[in-house]
Amino acid sequence: MSWLSWIVVGFVAGVLAKLVTGQDRPGCLGTVFVGILGGLLGGAIFTAAGDEGINDFSIRSMLVAFVGATILLFVWGLITSRRD
């Protein structure tokens, strides 16, 4: 996948994960970053489960990135809520 595809998949996955988890932060670049990290995390989880990670630009890749980004934001919310 090209770097532009990673940015698009990361942004879409990050936005969807923010909507599901109710996170209002981070901003636009942070959303892309969360989505890309979520793609890496989701790819690792799916690969460990015996499935494919992210290989191409597709709806499935966005689903994998969304799952990873949602887990990432959920864990981030648990960590930051303890400090409040």
PyMOL Python script that loads the backbone (N, CA, C, O; Angstrom):
from pymol import cmd

cmd.read_pdbstr("""\
ATOM      1  N   MET A   1       0.843  -1.172   0.000  1.00  0.00           N
ATOM      2  CA  MET A   1       0.000   0.000   0.000  1.00  0.00           C
ATOM      3  C   MET A   1       0.891   1.238   0.000  1.00  0.00           C
ATOM      4  O   MET A   1       1.926   1.256   0.667  1.00  0.00           O
ATOM      5  N   SER A   2       0.506   2.255  -0.729  1.00  0.00           N
ATOM      6  CA  SER A   2       1.291   3.481  -0.792  1.00  0.00           C
ATOM      7  C   SER A   2       1.064   4.323   0.460  1.00  0.00           C
ATOM      8  O   SER A   2       0.124   4.083   1.218  1.00  0.00           O
ATOM      9  N   TRP A   3       1.917   5.296   0.666  1.00  0.00           N
ATOM     10  CA  TRP A   3       1.802   6.155   1.850  1.00  0.00           C
ATOM     11  C   TRP A   3       0.518   6.959   1.814  1.00  0.00           C
ATOM     12  O   TRP A   3      -0.054   7.239   2.867  1.00  0.00           O
ATOM     13  N   LEU A   4       0.043   7.341   0.626  1.00  0.00           N
ATOM     14  CA  LEU A   4      -1.215   8.082   0.519  1.00  0.00           C
ATOM     15  C   LEU A   4      -2.397   7.197   0.927  1.00  0.00           C
ATOM     16  O   LEU A   4      -3.335   7.663   1.574  1.00  0.00           O
ATOM     17  N   SER A   5      -2.343   5.941   0.551  1.00  0.00           N
ATOM     18  CA  SER A   5      -3.402   4.998   0.949  1.00  0.00           C
ATOM     19  C   SER A   5      -3.429   4.828   2.461  1.00  0.00           C
ATOM     20  O   SER A   5      -4.503   4.757   3.059  1.00  0.00           O
ATOM     21  N   TRP A   6      -2.250   4.762   3.088  1.00  0.00           N
ATOM     22  CA  TRP A   6      -2.179   4.641   4.544  1.00  0.00           C
ATOM     23  C   TRP A   6      -2.800   5.857   5.211  1.00  0.00           C
ATOM     24  O   TRP A   6      -3.488   5.727   6.224  1.00  0.00           O
ATOM     25  N   ILE A   7      -2.561   7.041   4.650  1.00  0.00           N
ATOM     26  CA  ILE A   7      -3.133   8.264   5.225  1.00  0.00           C
ATOM     27  C   ILE A   7      -4.652   8.251   5.116  1.00  0.00           C
ATOM     28  O   ILE A   7      -5.345   8.589   6.076  1.00  0.00           O
ATOM     29  N   VAL A   8      -5.176   7.864   3.955  1.00  0.00           N
ATOM     30  CA  VAL A   8      -6.631   7.831   3.757  1.00  0.00           C
ATOM     31  C   VAL A   8      -7.271   6.785   4.662  1.00  0.00           C
ATOM     32  O   VAL A   8      -8.260   7.070   5.338  1.00  0.00           O
ATOM     33  N   VAL A   9      -6.716   5.585   4.677  1.00  0.00           N
ATOM     34  CA  VAL A   9      -7.255   4.523   5.534  1.00  0.00           C
ATOM     35  C   VAL A   9      -7.144   4.939   6.998  1.00  0.00           C
ATOM     36  O   VAL A   9      -8.069   4.719   7.780  1.00  0.00           O
ATOM     37  N   GLY A  10      -6.015   5.537   7.370  1.00  0.00           N
ATOM     38  CA  GLY A  10      -5.825   5.991   8.742  1.00  0.00           C
ATOM     39  C   GLY A  10      -6.820   7.056   9.146  1.00  0.00           C
ATOM     40  O   GLY A  10      -7.352   7.022  10.255  1.00  0.00           O
ATOM     41  N   PHE A  11      -7.078   8.003   8.258  1.00  0.00           N
ATOM     42  CA  PHE A  11      -8.031   9.063   8.578  1.00  0.00           C
ATOM     43  C   PHE A  11      -9.434   8.505   8.754  1.00  0.00           C
ATOM     44  O   PHE A  11     -10.111   8.817   9.735  1.00  0.00           O
ATOM     45  N   VAL A  12      -9.872   7.687   7.815  1.00  0.00           N
ATOM     46  CA  VAL A  12     -11.225   7.118   7.893  1.00  0.00           C
ATOM     47  C   VAL A  12     -11.365   6.247   9.141  1.00  0.00           C
ATOM     48  O   VAL A  12     -12.351   6.361   9.870  1.00  0.00           O
ATOM     49  N   ALA A  13     -10.389   5.383   9.388  1.00  0.00           N
ATOM     50  CA  ALA A  13     -10.455   4.513  10.568  1.00  0.00           C
ATOM     51  C   ALA A  13     -10.405   5.335  11.844  1.00  0.00           C
ATOM     52  O   ALA A  13     -11.119   5.030  12.799  1.00  0.00           O
ATOM     53  N   GLY A  14      -9.579   6.368  11.881  1.00  0.00           N
ATOM     54  CA  GLY A  14      -9.476   7.216  13.061  1.00  0.00           C
ATOM     55  C   GLY A  14     -10.765   7.960  13.351  1.00  0.00           C
ATOM     56  O   GLY A  14     -11.187   8.048  14.504  1.00  0.00           O
ATOM     57  N   VAL A  15     -11.398   8.500  12.307  1.00  0.00           N
ATOM     58  CA  VAL A  15     -12.659   9.223  12.484  1.00  0.00           C
ATOM     59  C   VAL A  15     -13.745   8.280  12.998  1.00  0.00           C
ATOM     60  O   VAL A  15     -14.471   8.615  13.934  1.00  0.00           O
ATOM     61  N   LEU A  16     -13.853   7.109  12.387  1.00  0.00           N
ATOM     62  CA  LEU A  16     -14.870   6.153  12.828  1.00  0.00           C
ATOM     63  C   LEU A  16     -14.614   5.690  14.259  1.00  0.00           C
ATOM     64  O   LEU A  16     -15.551   5.556  15.046  1.00  0.00           O
ATOM     65  N   ALA A  17     -13.351   5.447  14.598  1.00  0.00           N
ATOM     66  CA  ALA A  17     -13.025   5.009  15.954  1.00  0.00           C
ATOM     67  C   ALA A  17     -13.327   6.114  16.965  1.00  0.00           C
ATOM     68  O   ALA A  17     -13.793   5.832  18.069  1.00  0.00           O
ATOM     69  N   LYS A  18     -13.066   7.370  16.593  1.00  0.00           N
ATOM     70  CA  LYS A  18     -13.387   8.481  17.498  1.00  0.00           C
ATOM     71  C   LYS A  18     -14.887   8.582  17.721  1.00  0.00           C
ATOM     72  O   LYS A  18     -15.330   8.874  18.832  1.00  0.00           O
ATOM     73  N   LEU A  19     -15.674   8.345  16.676  1.00  0.00           N
ATOM     74  CA  LEU A  19     -17.129   8.392  16.814  1.00  0.00           C
ATOM     75  C   LEU A  19     -17.630   7.287  17.740  1.00  0.00           C
ATOM     76  O   LEU A  19     -18.510   7.519  18.569  1.00  0.00           O
ATOM     77  N   VAL A  20     -17.074   6.093  17.602  1.00  0.00           N
ATOM     78  CA  VAL A  20     -17.523   4.951  18.398  1.00  0.00           C
ATOM     79  C   VAL A  20     -17.116   5.102  19.861  1.00  0.00           C
ATOM     80  O   VAL A  20     -17.899   4.789  20.758  1.00  0.00           O
ATOM     81  N   THR A  21     -15.897   5.580  20.106  1.00  0.00           N
ATOM     82  CA  THR A  21     -15.406   5.666  21.482  1.00  0.00           C
ATOM     83  C   THR A  21     -15.778   6.971  22.173  1.00  0.00           C
ATOM     84  O   THR A  21     -15.642   7.083  23.391  1.00  0.00           O
ATOM     85  N   GLY A  22     -16.246   7.959  21.413  1.00  0.00           N
ATOM     86  CA  GLY A  22     -16.625   9.230  22.005  1.00  0.00           C
ATOM     87  C   GLY A  22     -15.455  10.146  22.326  1.00  0.00           C
ATOM     88  O   GLY A  22     -15.617  11.126  23.052  1.00  0.00           O
ATOM     89  N   GLN A  23     -14.293   9.842  21.800  1.00  0.00           N
ATOM     90  CA  GLN A  23     -13.119  10.687  22.019  1.00  0.00           C
ATOM     91  C   GLN A  23     -13.263  11.969  21.207  1.00  0.00           C
ATOM     92  O   GLN A  23     -13.634  11.919  20.035  1.00  0.00           O
ATOM     93  N   ASP A  24     -12.973  13.114  21.818  1.00  0.00           N
ATOM     94  CA  ASP A  24     -13.027  14.368  21.075  1.00  0.00           C
ATOM     95  C   ASP A  24     -11.637  14.843  20.690  1.00  0.00           C
ATOM     96  O   ASP A  24     -11.504  15.813  19.944  1.00  0.00           O
ATOM     97  N   ARG A  25     -10.629  14.198  21.169  1.00  0.00           N
ATOM     98  CA  ARG A  25      -9.256  14.497  20.811  1.00  0.00           C
ATOM     99  C   ARG A  25      -8.696  13.307  20.095  1.00  0.00           C
ATOM    100  O   ARG A  25      -9.305  12.249  20.253  1.00  0.00           O
ATOM    101  N   PRO A  26      -7.716  13.311  19.392  1.00  0.00           N
ATOM    102  CA  PRO A  26      -6.856  14.387  18.917  1.00  0.00           C
ATOM    103  C   PRO A  26      -7.431  15.086  17.706  1.00  0.00           C
ATOM    104  O   PRO A  26      -8.539  14.766  17.276  1.00  0.00           O
ATOM    105  N   GLY A  27      -6.701  16.031  17.149  1.00  0.00           N
ATOM    106  CA  GLY A  27      -7.137  16.783  15.978  1.00  0.00           C
ATOM    107  C   GLY A  27      -6.994  15.966  14.702  1.00  0.00           C
ATOM    108  O   GLY A  27      -6.924  14.737  14.744  1.00  0.00           O
ATOM    109  N   CYS A  28      -6.952  16.647  13.586  1.00  0.00           N
ATOM    110  CA  CYS A  28      -6.928  15.993  12.276  1.00  0.00           C
ATOM    111  C   CYS A  28      -5.682  15.120  12.088  1.00  0.00           C
ATOM    112  O   CYS A  28      -5.790  13.953  11.712  1.00  0.00           O
ATOM    113  N   LEU A  29      -4.517  15.681  12.347  1.00  0.00           N
ATOM    114  CA  LEU A  29      -3.287  14.892  12.192  1.00  0.00           C
ATOM    115  C   LEU A  29      -3.226  13.763  13.215  1.00  0.00           C
ATOM    116  O   LEU A  29      -2.757  12.668  12.906  1.00  0.00           O
ATOM    117  N   GLY A  30      -3.691  14.022  14.410  1.00  0.00           N
ATOM    118  CA  GLY A  30      -3.740  12.980  15.430  1.00  0.00           C
ATOM    119  C   GLY A  30      -4.687  11.865  15.050  1.00  0.00           C
ATOM    120  O   GLY A  30      -4.435  10.697  15.349  1.00  0.00           O
ATOM    121  N   THR A  31      -5.776  12.220  14.391  1.00  0.00           N
ATOM    122  CA  THR A  31      -6.733  11.213  13.929  1.00  0.00           C
ATOM    123  C   THR A  31      -6.089  10.300  12.901  1.00  0.00           C
ATOM    124  O   THR A  31      -6.264   9.083  12.947  1.00  0.00           O
ATOM    125  N   VAL A  32      -5.344  10.888  11.970  1.00  0.00           N
ATOM    126  CA  VAL A  32      -4.628  10.084  10.973  1.00  0.00           C
ATOM    127  C   VAL A  32      -3.615   9.184  11.672  1.00  0.00           C
ATOM    128  O   VAL A  32      -3.497   8.003  11.344  1.00  0.00           O
ATOM    129  N   PHE A  33      -2.887   9.741  12.631  1.00  0.00           N
ATOM    130  CA  PHE A  33      -1.883   8.976  13.370  1.00  0.00           C
ATOM    131  C   PHE A  33      -2.527   7.816  14.124  1.00  0.00           C
ATOM    132  O   PHE A  33      -2.013   6.698  14.099  1.00  0.00           O
ATOM    133  N   VAL A  34      -3.645   8.076  14.790  1.00  0.00           N
ATOM    134  CA  VAL A  34      -4.362   7.017  15.514  1.00  0.00           C
ATOM    135  C   VAL A  34      -4.833   5.939  14.544  1.00  0.00           C
ATOM    136  O   VAL A  34      -4.738   4.748  14.840  1.00  0.00           O
ATOM    137  N   GLY A  35      -5.338   6.355  13.391  1.00  0.00           N
ATOM    138  CA  GLY A  35      -5.798   5.388  12.396  1.00  0.00           C
ATOM    139  C   GLY A  35      -4.674   4.539  11.843  1.00  0.00           C
ATOM    140  O   GLY A  35      -4.844   3.335  11.650  1.00  0.00           O
ATOM    141  N   ILE A  36      -3.515   5.156  11.583  1.00  0.00           N
ATOM    142  CA  ILE A  36      -2.376   4.386  11.069  1.00  0.00           C
ATOM    143  C   ILE A  36      -1.864   3.422  12.131  1.00  0.00           C
ATOM    144  O   ILE A  36      -1.599   2.257  11.833  1.00  0.00           O
ATOM    145  N   LEU A  37      -1.723   3.895  13.369  1.00  0.00           N
ATOM    146  CA  LEU A  37      -1.323   2.992  14.452  1.00  0.00           C
ATOM    147  C   LEU A  37      -2.363   1.892  14.651  1.00  0.00           C
ATOM    148  O   LEU A  37      -2.022   0.741  14.921  1.00  0.00           O
ATOM    149  N   GLY A  38      -3.639   2.266  14.512  1.00  0.00           N
ATOM    150  CA  GLY A  38      -4.713   1.273  14.606  1.00  0.00           C
ATOM    151  C   GLY A  38      -4.620   0.241  13.505  1.00  0.00           C
ATOM    152  O   GLY A  38      -4.906  -0.936  13.724  1.00  0.00           O
ATOM    153  N   GLY A  39      -4.218   0.680  12.312  1.00  0.00           N
ATOM    154  CA  GLY A  39      -4.025  -0.256  11.209  1.00  0.00           C
ATOM    155  C   GLY A  39      -2.917  -1.252  11.505  1.00  0.00           C
ATOM    156  O   GLY A  39      -3.040  -2.442  11.216  1.00  0.00           O
ATOM    157  N   LEU A  40      -1.836  -0.751  12.086  1.00  0.00           N
ATOM    158  CA  LEU A  40      -0.737  -1.642  12.460  1.00  0.00           C
ATOM    159  C   LEU A  40      -1.160  -2.599  13.570  1.00  0.00           C
ATOM    160  O   LEU A  40      -0.864  -3.793  13.515  1.00  0.00           O
ATOM    161  N   LEU A  41      -1.853  -2.070  14.580  1.00  0.00           N
ATOM    162  CA  LEU A  41      -2.337  -2.903  15.680  1.00  0.00           C
ATOM    163  C   LEU A  41      -3.378  -3.914  15.191  1.00  0.00           C
ATOM    164  O   LEU A  41      -3.310  -5.097  15.525  1.00  0.00           O
ATOM    165  N   GLY A  42      -4.329  -3.441  14.405  1.00  0.00           N
ATOM    166  CA  GLY A  42      -5.350  -4.339  13.866  1.00  0.00           C
ATOM    167  C   GLY A  42      -4.751  -5.405  12.964  1.00  0.00           C
ATOM    168  O   GLY A  42      -5.170  -6.563  12.997  1.00  0.00           O
ATOM    169  N   GLY A  43      -3.765  -5.012  12.153  1.00  0.00           N
ATOM    170  CA  GLY A  43      -3.089  -5.985  11.292  1.00  0.00           C
ATOM    171  C   GLY A  43      -2.380  -7.047  12.109  1.00  0.00           C
ATOM    172  O   GLY A  43      -2.411  -8.227  11.759  1.00  0.00           O
ATOM    173  N   ALA A  44      -1.737  -6.633  13.202  1.00  0.00           N
ATOM    174  CA  ALA A  44      -1.060  -7.599  14.066  1.00  0.00           C
ATOM    175  C   ALA A  44      -2.063  -8.537  14.736  1.00  0.00           C
ATOM    176  O   ALA A  44      -1.818  -9.739  14.847  1.00  0.00           O
ATOM    177  N   ILE A  45      -3.184  -7.989  15.177  1.00  0.00           N
ATOM    178  CA  ILE A  45      -4.213  -8.810  15.833  1.00  0.00           C
ATOM    179  C   ILE A  45      -4.816  -9.801  14.840  1.00  0.00           C
ATOM    180  O   ILE A  45      -4.961 -10.983  15.150  1.00  0.00           O
ATOM    181  N   PHE A  46      -5.165  -9.321  13.651  1.00  0.00           N
ATOM    182  CA  PHE A  46      -5.766 -10.205  12.651  1.00  0.00           C
ATOM    183  C   PHE A  46      -4.773 -11.276  12.195  1.00  0.00           C
ATOM    184  O   PHE A  46      -5.162 -12.422  11.970  1.00  0.00           O
ATOM    185  N   THR A  47      -3.496 -10.914  12.058  1.00  0.00           N
ATOM    186  CA  THR A  47      -2.481 -11.889  11.666  1.00  0.00           C
ATOM    187  C   THR A  47      -2.293 -12.934  12.755  1.00  0.00           C
ATOM    188  O   THR A  47      -2.156 -14.121  12.459  1.00  0.00           O
ATOM    189  N   ALA A  48      -2.287 -12.503  14.015  1.00  0.00           N
ATOM    190  CA  ALA A  48      -2.143 -13.442  15.126  1.00  0.00           C
ATOM    191  C   ALA A  48      -3.338 -14.391  15.201  1.00  0.00           C
ATOM    192  O   ALA A  48      -3.206 -15.526  15.658  1.00  0.00           O
ATOM    193  N   ALA A  49      -4.503 -13.922  14.752  1.00  0.00           N
ATOM    194  CA  ALA A  49      -5.703 -14.762  14.765  1.00  0.00           C
ATOM    195  C   ALA A  49      -5.764 -15.687  13.551  1.00  0.00           C
ATOM    196  O   ALA A  49      -6.703 -16.472  13.414  1.00  0.00           O
ATOM    197  N   GLY A  50      -4.754 -15.598  12.659  1.00  0.00           N
ATOM    198  CA  GLY A  50      -4.705 -16.487  11.502  1.00  0.00           C
ATOM    199  C   GLY A  50      -5.303 -15.902  10.245  1.00  0.00           C
ATOM    200  O   GLY A  50      -5.456 -16.609   9.249  1.00  0.00           O
ATOM    201  N   ASP A  51      -5.645 -14.632  10.268  1.00  0.00           N
ATOM    202  CA  ASP A  51      -6.213 -13.970   9.101  1.00  0.00           C
ATOM    203  C   ASP A  51      -5.155 -13.057   8.490  1.00  0.00           C
ATOM    204  O   ASP A  51      -4.029 -12.986   8.983  1.00  0.00           O
ATOM    205  N   GLU A  52      -5.516 -12.366   7.430  1.00  0.00           N
ATOM    206  CA  GLU A  52      -4.592 -11.419   6.802  1.00  0.00           C
ATOM    207  C   GLU A  52      -4.669 -10.072   7.494  1.00  0.00           C
ATOM    208  O   GLU A  52      -5.707  -9.697   8.038  1.00  0.00           O
ATOM    209  N   GLY A  53      -3.561  -9.348   7.467  1.00  0.00           N
ATOM    210  CA  GLY A  53      -3.542  -7.977   7.957  1.00  0.00           C
ATOM    211  C   GLY A  53      -3.988  -7.049   6.839  1.00  0.00           C
ATOM    212  O   GLY A  53      -4.880  -7.387   6.060  1.00  0.00           O
ATOM    213  N   ILE A  54      -3.375  -5.892   6.762  1.00  0.00           N
ATOM    214  CA  ILE A  54      -3.692  -4.924   5.715  1.00  0.00           C
ATOM    215  C   ILE A  54      -2.725  -5.125   4.562  1.00  0.00           C
ATOM    216  O   ILE A  54      -1.514  -4.983   4.727  1.00  0.00           O
ATOM    217  N   ASN A  55      -3.261  -5.456   3.390  1.00  0.00           N
ATOM    218  CA  ASN A  55      -2.428  -5.681   2.217  1.00  0.00           C
ATOM    219  C   ASN A  55      -2.693  -4.689   1.094  1.00  0.00           C
ATOM    220  O   ASN A  55      -1.780  -4.343   0.345  1.00  0.00           O
ATOM    221  N   ASP A  56      -3.920  -4.236   0.972  1.00  0.00           N
ATOM    222  CA  ASP A  56      -4.268  -3.347  -0.126  1.00  0.00           C
ATOM    223  C   ASP A  56      -5.296  -2.325   0.348  1.00  0.00           C
ATOM    224  O   ASP A  56      -5.769  -2.380   1.484  1.00  0.00           O
ATOM    225  N   PHE A  57      -5.627  -1.409  -0.523  1.00  0.00           N
ATOM    226  CA  PHE A  57      -6.613  -0.375  -0.217  1.00  0.00           C
ATOM    227  C   PHE A  57      -7.999  -0.940  -0.475  1.00  0.00           C
ATOM    228  O   PHE A  57      -8.413  -1.078  -1.626  1.00  0.00           O
ATOM    229  N   SER A  58      -8.722  -1.270   0.604  1.00  0.00           N
ATOM    230  CA  SER A  58     -10.045  -1.873   0.454  1.00  0.00           C
ATOM    231  C   SER A  58     -10.872  -1.602   1.704  1.00  0.00           C
ATOM    232  O   SER A  58     -10.373  -1.080   2.701  1.00  0.00           O
ATOM    233  N   ILE A  59     -12.128  -1.964   1.628  1.00  0.00           N
ATOM    234  CA  ILE A  59     -13.022  -1.841   2.774  1.00  0.00           C
ATOM    235  C   ILE A  59     -12.528  -2.737   3.915  1.00  0.00           C
ATOM    236  O   ILE A  59     -12.612  -2.360   5.083  1.00  0.00           O
ATOM    237  N   ARG A  60     -12.024  -3.896   3.579  1.00  0.00           N
ATOM    238  CA  ARG A  60     -11.510  -4.812   4.594  1.00  0.00           C
ATOM    239  C   ARG A  60     -10.339  -4.186   5.351  1.00  0.00           C
ATOM    240  O   ARG A  60     -10.235  -4.322   6.570  1.00  0.00           O
ATOM    241  N   SER A  61      -9.460  -3.501   4.621  1.00  0.00           N
ATOM    242  CA  SER A  61      -8.333  -2.820   5.268  1.00  0.00           C
ATOM    243  C   SER A  61      -8.826  -1.735   6.220  1.00  0.00           C
ATOM    244  O   SER A  61      -8.267  -1.548   7.301  1.00  0.00           O
ATOM    245  N   MET A  62      -9.869  -1.026   5.816  1.00  0.00           N
ATOM    246  CA  MET A  62     -10.436  -0.003   6.694  1.00  0.00           C
ATOM    247  C   MET A  62     -11.057  -0.643   7.927  1.00  0.00           C
ATOM    248  O   MET A  62     -10.972  -0.082   9.019  1.00  0.00           O
ATOM    249  N   LEU A  63     -11.678  -1.807   7.774  1.00  0.00           N
ATOM    250  CA  LEU A  63     -12.248  -2.523   8.911  1.00  0.00           C
ATOM    251  C   LEU A  63     -11.156  -2.949   9.883  1.00  0.00           C
ATOM    252  O   LEU A  63     -11.307  -2.789  11.095  1.00  0.00           O
ATOM    253  N   VAL A  64     -10.058  -3.490   9.361  1.00  0.00           N
ATOM    254  CA  VAL A  64      -8.942  -3.911  10.211  1.00  0.00           C
ATOM    255  C   VAL A  64      -8.369  -2.705  10.952  1.00  0.00           C
ATOM    256  O   VAL A  64      -8.113  -2.777  12.154  1.00  0.00           O
ATOM    257  N   ALA A  65      -8.169  -1.601  10.240  1.00  0.00           N
ATOM    258  CA  ALA A  65      -7.638  -0.384  10.863  1.00  0.00           C
ATOM    259  C   ALA A  65      -8.629   0.186  11.878  1.00  0.00           C
ATOM    260  O   ALA A  65      -8.223   0.679  12.930  1.00  0.00           O
ATOM    261  N   PHE A  66      -9.914   0.121  11.571  1.00  0.00           N
ATOM    262  CA  PHE A  66     -10.946   0.600  12.499  1.00  0.00           C
ATOM    263  C   PHE A  66     -10.936  -0.196  13.799  1.00  0.00           C
ATOM    264  O   PHE A  66     -11.031   0.381  14.882  1.00  0.00           O
ATOM    265  N   VAL A  67     -10.822  -1.512  13.697  1.00  0.00           N
ATOM    266  CA  VAL A  67     -10.783  -2.359  14.892  1.00  0.00           C
ATOM    267  C   VAL A  67      -9.566  -1.995  15.740  1.00  0.00           C
ATOM    268  O   VAL A  67      -9.680  -1.828  16.954  1.00  0.00           O
ATOM    269  N   GLY A  68      -8.413  -1.875  15.107  1.00  0.00           N
ATOM    270  CA  GLY A  68      -7.208  -1.521  15.838  1.00  0.00           C
ATOM    271  C   GLY A  68      -7.280  -0.137  16.449  1.00  0.00           C
ATOM    272  O   GLY A  68      -6.869   0.052  17.594  1.00  0.00           O
ATOM    273  N   ALA A  69      -7.797   0.842  15.706  1.00  0.00           N
ATOM    274  CA  ALA A  69      -7.912   2.214  16.214  1.00  0.00           C
ATOM    275  C   ALA A  69      -8.905   2.292  17.360  1.00  0.00           C
ATOM    276  O   ALA A  69      -8.689   3.041  18.312  1.00  0.00           O
ATOM    277  N   THR A  70      -9.982   1.536  17.287  1.00  0.00           N
ATOM    278  CA  THR A  70     -10.969   1.520  18.369  1.00  0.00           C
ATOM    279  C   THR A  70     -10.358   0.938  19.639  1.00  0.00           C
ATOM    280  O   THR A  70     -10.562   1.475  20.728  1.00  0.00           O
ATOM    281  N   ILE A  71      -9.619  -0.141  19.507  1.00  0.00           N
ATOM    282  CA  ILE A  71      -8.943  -0.727  20.667  1.00  0.00           C
ATOM    283  C   ILE A  71      -7.930   0.262  21.238  1.00  0.00           C
ATOM    284  O   ILE A  71      -7.838   0.439  22.453  1.00  0.00           O
ATOM    285  N   LEU A  72      -7.177   0.900  20.356  1.00  0.00           N
ATOM    286  CA  LEU A  72      -6.181   1.875  20.788  1.00  0.00           C
ATOM    287  C   LEU A  72      -6.813   3.038  21.546  1.00  0.00           C
ATOM    288  O   LEU A  72      -6.315   3.427  22.602  1.00  0.00           O
ATOM    289  N   LEU A  73      -7.900   3.598  21.026  1.00  0.00           N
ATOM    290  CA  LEU A  73      -8.567   4.712  21.702  1.00  0.00           C
ATOM    291  C   LEU A  73      -9.242   4.267  22.997  1.00  0.00           C
ATOM    292  O   LEU A  73      -9.280   5.026  23.966  1.00  0.00           O
ATOM    293  N   PHE A  74      -9.769   3.054  23.022  1.00  0.00           N
ATOM    294  CA  PHE A  74     -10.371   2.535  24.253  1.00  0.00           C
ATOM    295  C   PHE A  74      -9.324   2.417  25.354  1.00  0.00           C
ATOM    296  O   PHE A  74      -9.557   2.840  26.486  1.00  0.00           O
ATOM    297  N   VAL A  75      -8.177   1.844  25.023  1.00  0.00           N
ATOM    298  CA  VAL A  75      -7.095   1.708  26.007  1.00  0.00           C
ATOM    299  C   VAL A  75      -6.583   3.087  26.419  1.00  0.00           C
ATOM    300  O   VAL A  75      -6.319   3.323  27.598  1.00  0.00           O
ATOM    301  N   TRP A  76      -6.442   3.998  25.457  1.00  0.00           N
ATOM    302  CA  TRP A  76      -6.000   5.356  25.765  1.00  0.00           C
ATOM    303  C   TRP A  76      -6.984   6.037  26.723  1.00  0.00           C
ATOM    304  O   TRP A  76      -6.570   6.747  27.640  1.00  0.00           O
ATOM    305  N   GLY A  77      -8.275   5.820  26.509  1.00  0.00           N
ATOM    306  CA  GLY A  77      -9.286   6.380  27.397  1.00  0.00           C
ATOM    307  C   GLY A  77      -9.193   5.821  28.803  1.00  0.00           C
ATOM    308  O   GLY A  77      -9.396   6.549  29.775  1.00  0.00           O
ATOM    309  N   LEU A  78      -8.889   4.534  28.923  1.00  0.00           N
ATOM    310  CA  LEU A  78      -8.717   3.926  30.240  1.00  0.00           C
ATOM    311  C   LEU A  78      -7.500   4.505  30.951  1.00  0.00           C
ATOM    312  O   LEU A  78      -7.543   4.748  32.157  1.00  0.00           O
ATOM    313  N   ILE A  79      -6.438   4.722  30.227  1.00  0.00           N
ATOM    314  CA  ILE A  79      -5.208   5.253  30.822  1.00  0.00           C
ATOM    315  C   ILE A  79      -5.401   6.694  31.263  1.00  0.00           C
ATOM    316  O   ILE A  79      -5.029   7.054  32.380  1.00  0.00           O
ATOM    317  N   THR A  80      -5.977   7.521  30.404  1.00  0.00           N
ATOM    318  CA  THR A  80      -6.106   8.942  30.721  1.00  0.00           C
ATOM    319  C   THR A  80      -7.230   9.219  31.722  1.00  0.00           C
ATOM    320  O   THR A  80      -7.181  10.233  32.418  1.00  0.00           O
ATOM    321  N   SER A  81      -8.223   8.365  31.816  1.00  0.00           N
ATOM    322  CA  SER A  81      -9.309   8.595  32.774  1.00  0.00           C
ATOM    323  C   SER A  81      -8.850   8.399  34.213  1.00  0.00           C
ATOM    324  O   SER A  81      -9.460   8.947  35.131  1.00  0.00           O
ATOM    325  N   ARG A  82      -7.811   7.645  34.420  1.00  0.00           N
ATOM    326  CA  ARG A  82      -7.297   7.423  35.775  1.00  0.00           C
ATOM    327  C   ARG A  82      -6.575   8.645  36.301  1.00  0.00           C
ATOM    328  O   ARG A  82      -6.499   8.851  37.512  1.00  0.00           O
ATOM    329  N   ARG A  83      -6.035   9.471  35.383  1.00  0.00           N
ATOM    330  CA  ARG A  83      -5.323  10.665  35.804  1.00  0.00           C
ATOM    331  C   ARG A  83      -6.256  11.810  36.129  1.00  0.00           C
ATOM    332  O   ARG A  83      -5.844  12.746  36.814  1.00  0.00           O
ATOM    333  N   ASP A  84      -7.495  11.780  35.669  1.00  0.00           N
ATOM    334  CA  ASP A  84      -8.429  12.902  35.881  1.00  0.00           C
ATOM    335  C   ASP A  84      -8.967  12.957  37.269  1.00  0.00           C
ATOM    336  O   ASP A  84      -9.759  13.843  37.589  1.00  0.00           O
TER     337      ASP A  84
END
""", "prot")
cmd.dss("prot")
cmd.show_as("cartoon", "prot")
cmd.util.cbc("prot")
cmd.orient("prot")
